[in-house]
Every structure is written in structure tokens, then in C-alpha cells.
Amino acid sequence: MRRPLLRLETQILNVIASRTTEPKERFNIDDARELYTWIVPAILKFEEGLAPEYRESLNALGSVGPAT
């Protein structure tokens, strides 16, 4: 997780930092997939840990689920 998050931060989130032009150092689709496979289960675990009334409120906004 560290490498994709670092790439995301330096290339996209940190607008002051100079962005790399080196293709190997750029945030790419593989990095995005790695982050996706980490974050979706974390969000689902978070949802499961909520009390029912909070879960209902969150689900009313749209629940996160695995991509189909």
C-alpha cells in the first residue's frame, strides 16, 4: 500500500510537488487496483461495525460494494 499511496500523494494530491514524467514512477492503473482492493474491504468492515441506526443512514446514501 505504501508505494501506491505515495505515488497518489506526490502526483495527484500534492499540487505543489513537481510531478514526475518518468512512466515507472507515475500513479497507474495497477496502483489504482491495489488501492481499490484495499479500500473496499476496509469500508465494508467499517459499515459492519456501525450500529444499525447509523448503518441505515449510511445505506440511505448508498452503500459501497464490490465492483461487478
Secondary structure, DSSP 8 states (H G I E B T S, - for coil): -HHHHHHHIIIII-SSS-----GGGS--HHHHHHHHHHHHHHHHHHHHHS-HHHHHHHHHH-------
